[in-house]
Amino acid sequence: MALKLHIAYIVSHYPHKAFGHDGGLGTSVYNLVEKLNTLGHKVSVFVYGQKEEFILEEENVTIYSLTDTKSICFKFYFNRKKIEKFIKETISKKDIKIIEAPDWTGITALMNFKIPLVIRFHGSDAYFCHLEKRKQKPKNYWSEKLAFIHAKGFIAPTTFAGSLSKKIFKLKNKEITTIHHGLELQNFTNNTPAVFEKGMILYVGTLIRKKGALELPGIFNKVRKEFPEAKLVLIGSDSYDIKTNSASTWQLMQNQFKSDDFKNVEYLGKIPYKEVVDYIRKANVCVFPTYAETLGMVTIESMAMQKAVINSNIGWSQEIIVDGESGYLVYPNDHDLYARRINELLNDNVLCLTIGQLARKRVEEKFDMNKIVSENIEFYKKVINQIN
């Protein structure tokens, strides 16, 4: 019988009903945890920064909701020590063998565990600042770098994200293993790919500058000059804009849409994920003109549902899509080419279906959770054995 592990994860968000399905970077962890559970591995998930503390037991998975420290002074230090103390006690009681944490904010800075710590590069503040060409606060950089000191293993969802993170943090002697995020493909199926809402262009994601949301008004205007019936549907939370200090990126977008175009725009805000999947199924084309990502789960989900996707042509997306075969890759601010690719798809149903079929095949080959979970388990065992 294969050795069963007890694996722990530290996350700031987790898409479980106990937390209102707020996913964030926890979505990929949740998908992995669910699969580990079905394979009989025990999992502990520590969700920090929550409003209340509780413990939730579900089959092989235990979820711990942790609140921040009440200390006002030196909150960075005392908050991490509070989390560390709780996790150490749980490790001892539950015989946890390995623990994983994200790079974001350097949550494990100042923590040191007796079991191996793995850092997964979901996208640090330093990583996103680099891609967005904006200055990072020094304390944020050093807290993230400090978190790597006691790590015994590193994972990145794309080779691009791993290589860039290694360069940013000067991790010269550290090996970073690429393991893609996985999908439970049976949850993302489309039995009627030829049935969709003609002309519907779908964007799913936070309305924020780094995801290219502010490029959409210009792109959509050029699309409608050739395909006036086109409709743009936007799904996701609104966000503060760091460049203009605007409280609402959606407001900035409204100001950029031409009045005639705006009549064909529908913003749904944040909606339950089952409804998001229904909209993906209805879409003619899915667009993600993002400037900053490590992988992009919704891109993979759309491809799994046989949708023609247009993503950015930056690093990570080149590991997801084969340009012109399983989707299109275009730099976000190249509005002419972006609109031309969209119109090619809107005007050719056969092309849409062909790309959609190849997109599904691509996801089956590279992002099937059944394969991905095995890669993760083997990596954890390798790190544990190196320590022992």
TAGI-V810902 format. One record per pair of residues at least 12 apart in sequence whose C-alpha atoms are under 8 Angstrom apart, sorted by sequence separation. I is the first residue (numbers start at 1). J is the second residue. D is the distance in Angstrom with one decimal. If there is no record, write none. Layout:
I_J_D / I_J_D
//
This chain:
13_25_6.6 / 14_26_4.6 / 15_27_6.0 / 53_65_4.9 / 54_66_7.3 / 220_232_7.5 / 238_250_6.1 / 299_311_7.8 / 317_329_7.6 / 12_25_7.8 / 13_26_5.1 / 14_27_6.4 / 52_65_6.8 / 53_66_5.1 / 69_82_6.8 / 163_176_7.8 / 328_341_7.4 / 11_25_7.7 / 12_26_7.2 / 52_66_6.8 / 53_67_5.9 / 68_82_7.9 / 126_140_7.7 / 162_176_6.1 / 11_26_6.2 / 14_29_7.9 / 15_30_6.8 / 50_65_6.3 / 51_66_7.9 / 52_67_5.8 / 125_140_7.2 / 126_141_6.0 / 162_177_7.7 / 14_30_6.7 / 45_61_7.6 / 47_63_7.4 / 50_66_5.7 / 51_67_5.9 / 99_115_7.2 / 101_117_7.4 / 103_119_6.2 / 125_141_7.4 / 162_178_7.1 / 286_302_7.2 / 311_327_7.8 / 313_329_4.5 / 43_60_6.2 / 44_61_5.8 / 45_62_6.3 / 46_63_6.2 / 47_64_6.0 / 48_65_6.2 / 49_66_6.2 / 50_67_4.8 / 66_83_7.5 / 98_115_5.6 / 99_116_6.4 / 100_117_5.7 / 101_118_6.3 / 102_119_5.6 / 103_120_6.2 / 104_121_7.8 / 309_326_8.0 / 310_327_5.9 / 311_328_6.3 / 312_329_5.1 / 313_330_4.9 / 314_331_7.1 / 42_60_4.8 / 43_61_4.8 / 44_62_4.8 / 45_63_4.8 / 46_64_4.8 / 47_65_5.0 / 48_66_4.6 / 49_67_5.0 / 50_68_7.1 / 97_115_6.1 / 98_116_5.2 / 99_117_5.0 / 100_118_4.5 / 101_119_5.1 / 102_120_5.0 / 103_121_5.4 / 104_122_7.1 / 159_177_7.9 / 308_326_7.5 / 309_327_5.1 / 310_328_4.7 / 311_329_5.1 / 312_330_4.8 / 313_331_5.2 / 41_60_6.7 / 42_61_6.0 / 43_62_6.4 / 44_63_5.9 / 45_64_6.0 / 46_65_6.3 / 47_66_5.9 / 48_67_6.0 / 49_68_5.3 / 96_115_7.8 / 97_116_7.5 / 98_117_6.3 / 99_118_6.2 / 100_119_5.7 / 101_120_6.3 / 102_121_6.1 / 103_122_6.5 / 104_123_6.1 / 105_124_6.6 / 159_178_5.6 / 308_327_5.7 / 309_328_6.4 / 310_329_5.8 / 311_330_6.3 / 312_331_5.0 / 313_332_8.0 / 9_29_7.9 / 40_60_6.9 / 44_64_7.5 / 46_66_7.0 / 48_68_7.1 / 98_118_7.7 / 100_120_7.1 / 102_122_6.1 / 103_123_6.6 / 104_124_4.2 / 105_125_6.6 / 124_144_7.4 / 154_174_7.8 / 156_176_6.7 / 158_178_5.6 / 300_320_7.6 / 310_330_7.1 / 312_332_5.7 / 103_124_5.3 / 104_125_6.1 / 154_175_6.8 / 155_176_5.5 / 156_177_6.2 / 157_178_5.6 / 158_179_6.9 / 286_307_6.8 / 288_309_7.7 / 289_310_7.4 / 290_311_7.1 / 291_312_7.1 / 295_316_5.8 / 37_59_7.7 / 153_175_7.6 / 154_176_4.9 / 155_177_4.8 / 156_178_4.9 / 157_179_5.1 / 158_180_6.1 / 280_302_6.3 / 285_307_6.4 / 286_308_6.4 / 287_309_5.8 / 288_310_6.2 / 289_311_5.4 / 290_312_5.8 / 294_316_6.1 / 295_317_6.7 / 37_60_5.6 / 153_176_7.4 / 154_177_6.2 / 155_178_5.8 / 156_179_6.1 / 157_180_4.2 / 284_307_7.3 / 285_308_5.4 / 286_309_4.8 / 287_310_4.9 / 288_311_4.7 / 289_312_5.0 / 291_314_7.4 / 293_316_7.2 / 37_61_6.7 / 145_169_6.3 / 155_179_6.4 / 156_180_7.3 / 157_181_5.9 / 281_305_6.7 / 283_307_7.6 / 284_308_7.5 / 285_309_6.1 / 286_310_6.4 / 287_311_6.1 / 288_312_6.8 / 88_113_6.9 / 280_305_7.6 / 285_310_7.8 / 295_320_7.8 / 281_307_7.8 / 80_107_6.9 / 84_111_6.0 / 280_307_7.7 / 33_61_7.8 / 80_108_7.0 / 84_112_7.8 / 199_227_7.9 / 310_338_7.8 / 327_355_6.1 / 80_109_7.4 / 81_110_7.5 / 119_148_7.3 / 201_230_7.2 / 203_232_7.7 / 206_235_7.7 / 207_236_6.4 / 326_355_5.1 / 327_356_7.7 / 80_110_7.0 / 81_111_7.1 / 199_229_6.4 / 200_230_6.0 / 201_231_6.0 / 202_232_6.0 / 203_233_6.3 / 204_234_6.1 / 205_235_6.3 / 206_236_4.7 / 207_237_6.1 / 208_238_7.1 / 325_355_6.1 / 326_356_6.8 / 80_111_7.0 / 199_230_4.4 / 200_231_4.9 / 201_232_4.8 / 202_233_5.0 / 203_234_5.0 / 204_235_4.8 / 205_236_4.8 / 206_237_4.9 / 207_238_5.0 / 208_239_5.6 / 234_265_7.7 / 238_269_7.1 / 310_341_7.7 / 326_357_7.8 / 119_151_6.4 / 198_230_7.9 / 199_231_5.9 / 200_232_6.1 / 201_233_6.2 / 202_234_6.2 / 203_235_6.2 / 204_236_5.9 / 205_237_7.3 / 206_238_6.1 / 207_239_5.8 / 208_240_7.2 / 209_241_6.7 / 232_264_6.3 / 233_265_6.0 / 234_266_6.2 / 235_267_6.2 / 236_268_7.3 / 237_269_5.4 / 310_342_7.6 / 326_358_5.0 / 327_359_6.7 / 14_47_7.0 / 77_110_7.5 / 117_150_7.0 / 118_151_5.5 / 121_154_7.5 / 200_233_7.1 / 202_235_7.9 / 206_239_6.8 / 208_241_6.6 / 231_264_4.9 / 232_265_4.8 / 233_266_4.9 / 234_267_4.7 / 235_268_5.3 / 236_269_4.9 / 237_270_5.1 / 325_358_6.8 / 326_359_4.4 / 7_41_7.6 / 9_43_7.8 / 11_45_7.4 / 13_47_6.4 / 106_140_8.0 / 109_143_6.0 / 117_151_4.8 / 118_152_5.9 / 119_153_6.4 / 120_154_5.8 / 121_155_6.2 / 122_156_7.0 / 230_264_7.1 / 231_265_6.0 / 232_266_6.3 / 233_267_6.0 / 234_268_6.2 / 235_269_5.2 / 236_270_4.5 / 325_359_7.9 / 6_41_6.1 / 7_42_6.4 / 8_43_5.6 / 9_44_6.4 / 10_45_6.1 / 11_46_6.2 / 12_47_5.4 / 13_48_7.8 / 48_83_7.6 / 105_140_6.5 / 109_144_6.9 / 116_151_6.9 / 117_152_5.6 / 118_153_4.7 / 119_154_5.0 / 120_155_4.6 / 121_156_4.9 / 122_157_7.2 / 214_249_7.7 / 229_264_8.0 / 231_266_7.9 / 233_268_7.5 / 234_269_7.3 / 235_270_6.0 / 236_271_7.3 / 4_40_6.8 / 5_41_5.3 / 6_42_4.5 / 7_43_4.9 / 8_44_4.5 / 9_45_4.8 / 10_46_4.8 / 11_47_5.0 / 12_48_5.3 / 107_143_7.9 / 109_145_7.9 / 110_146_7.3 / 111_147_7.7 / 116_152_5.8 / 117_153_6.8 / 118_154_5.6 / 119_155_6.4 / 120_156_5.7 / 121_157_7.1 / 217_253_6.6 / 221_257_7.5 / 235_271_7.3 / 326_362_7.0 / 4_41_5.2 / 5_42_6.2 / 6_43_5.5 / 7_44_6.3 / 8_45_5.7 / 9_46_6.1 / 10_47_6.1 / 11_48_6.5 / 12_49_6.4 / 106_143_5.2 / 107_144_7.5 / 109_146_5.1 / 110_147_7.0 / 116_153_7.9 / 118_155_7.5 / 120_157_8.0 / 127_164_7.4 / 221_258_7.2 / 224_261_7.4 / 308_345_7.7 / 4_42_7.5 / 6_44_7.5 / 8_46_7.5 / 10_48_7.5 / 105_143_6.6 / 106_144_3.7 / 109_147_3.8 / 112_150_6.4 / 123_161_7.6 / 127_165_6.3 / 214_252_7.6 / 218_256_7.6 / 321_359_7.6 / 105_144_5.5 / 106_145_7.0 / 108_147_5.0 / 109_148_7.5 / 214_253_5.9 / 217_256_6.0 / 218_257_7.3 / 104_144_6.9 / 106_146_7.0 / 107_147_6.8 / 121_161_7.1 / 209_249_7.4 / 213_253_7.7 / 217_257_5.0 / 221_261_6.4 / 46_87_7.8 / 103_144_6.4 / 106_147_5.0 / 121_162_6.8 / 127_168_7.3 / 208_249_6.0 / 217_258_7.7 / 220_261_7.5 / 235_276_7.6 / 289_330_7.7 / 291_332_7.0 / 321_362_7.8 / 126_168_7.3 / 207_249_6.0 / 289_331_7.3 / 290_332_6.5 / 320_362_8.0 / 207_250_6.5 / 289_332_4.8 / 103_147_7.6 / 121_165_7.6 / 308_352_5.6 / 307_352_7.3 / 308_353_7.5 / 307_353_7.6 / 306_353_7.3 / 308_355_5.6 / 307_355_7.4 / 308_356_5.0 / 306_355_7.6 / 307_356_4.6 / 306_356_3.8 / 307_357_7.9 / 305_356_7.6 / 306_357_5.4 / 308_359_7.4 / 306_358_7.7 / 307_359_7.2 / 303_356_6.5 / 306_359_6.0 / 306_360_5.3 / 304_359_6.6 / 305_360_6.6 / 303_359_4.9 / 304_360_4.5 / 285_342_7.1 / 303_360_5.4 / 304_361_7.9 / 304_363_5.9 / 285_345_7.2 / 303_363_6.8 / 304_364_7.7 / 285_346_7.4 / 284_346_7.0 / 300_363_6.7 / 285_352_7.9 / 300_367_7.9 / 284_352_7.8 / 204_276_7.9 / 216_289_7.9 / 215_289_7.4 / 212_288_7.4 / 213_289_7.2 / 202_279_7.8 / 211_288_7.3 / 212_289_4.9 / 213_290_7.6 / 132_210_6.6 / 202_280_7.2 / 211_289_6.4 / 212_290_4.5 / 211_290_3.8 / 212_291_6.0 / 210_290_6.2 / 211_291_5.6 / 202_283_6.0 / 210_291_5.3 / 211_292_6.2 / 200_282_7.8 / 201_283_6.1 / 202_284_7.8 / 210_292_5.5 / 211_293_7.8 / 200_283_5.3 / 201_284_6.0 / 202_285_6.3 / 203_286_6.0 / 200_284_5.1 / 201_285_5.0 / 202_286_4.7 / 203_287_5.4 / 204_288_7.6 / 196_281_7.0 / 197_282_5.5 / 198_283_7.7 / 199_284_5.9 / 200_285_6.6 / 201_286_5.7 / 202_287_6.1 / 203_288_6.3 / 196_282_4.6 / 197_283_5.9 / 198_284_5.8 / 199_285_7.8 / 201_287_7.0 / 195_282_7.4 / 196_283_5.8 / 197_284_5.9 / 8_96_6.8 / 193_281_7.7 / 196_284_5.8 / 6_95_7.2 / 7_96_6.0 / 10_99_7.6 / 188_277_7.8 / 6_96_4.9 / 7_97_6.1 / 8_98_6.3 / 9_99_5.7 / 10_100_6.3 / 11_101_6.6 / 5_96_7.8 / 6_97_5.6 / 7_98_5.3 / 8_99_4.5 / 9_100_4.8 / 10_101_4.9 / 11_102_6.9 / 190_281_6.7 / 5_97_6.7 / 6_98_7.1 / 7_99_5.9 / 8_100_6.2 / 9_101_5.9 / 10_102_7.2 / 7_100_7.8 / 205_298_7.9 / 204_298_7.1 / 25_122_6.7 / 193_305_7.8 / 188_301_6.5 / 193_306_6.4 / 222_335_7.5 / 181_295_7.8 / 193_307_7.8 / 222_336_7.0 / 180_295_7.9 / 189_304_6.7 / 190_305_5.1 / 181_297_7.6 / 188_304_6.0 / 189_305_5.2 / 190_306_6.8 / 219_335_4.9 / 223_339_5.0 / 227_343_7.0 / 188_305_5.7 / 215_332_6.7 / 218_335_6.5 / 219_336_7.2 / 222_339_5.9 / 223_340_7.2 / 226_343_7.3 / 183_301_7.5 / 215_333_6.3 / 185_304_7.0 / 219_338_6.6 / 220_339_7.0 / 223_342_7.0 / 227_346_7.8 / 212_332_6.4 / 215_335_7.5 / 219_339_5.5 / 223_343_6.3 / 161_294_5.5 / 160_294_7.8 / 158_294_6.6 / 157_294_6.6 / 158_295_6.4 / 157_295_6.2 / 199_346_5.9 / 198_346_7.3 / 32_182_7.2 / 31_182_7.2 / 31_183_6.9 / 28_181_6.0 / 31_184_7.4 / 28_182_7.2 / 161_315_8.0 / 160_315_5.6 / 161_316_6.7 / 194_349_8.0 / 160_316_5.4 / 159_316_7.4 / 158_316_6.0 / 132_291_7.0 / 194_353_6.7 / 131_291_6.9 / 132_292_6.8 / 193_353_6.9 / 131_292_5.8 / 158_319_7.0 / 193_356_7.9 / 128_292_6.0 / 128_293_7.7 / 123_293_7.3 / 123_294_6.0 / 122_294_6.3 / 121_294_7.9 / 185_364_7.6 / 185_368_6.4 / 183_367_6.0 / 184_368_6.5 / 185_369_7.4 / 182_367_4.7 / 183_368_5.5 / 184_369_5.3 / 180_366_7.7 / 181_367_6.6 / 182_368_5.5 / 183_369_4.9 / 184_370_7.5 / 180_367_6.6 / 182_369_4.3 / 181_369_7.8 / 182_370_8.0 / 182_372_5.6 / 181_372_7.1 / 182_373_7.6 / 180_372_6.9 / 179_372_7.1 / 179_375_7.0 / 179_376_7.2 / 153_383_6.5 / 152_383_6.9 / 116_383_7.2 / 116_384_6.6 / 28_297_7.7 / 116_387_7.3 / 98_380_7.2 / 98_384_7.1 / 97_384_7.4 / 35_369_7.5 / 35_370_7.9 / 32_369_7.5 / 36_373_7.1 / 35_373_7.0 / 32_373_6.6
//
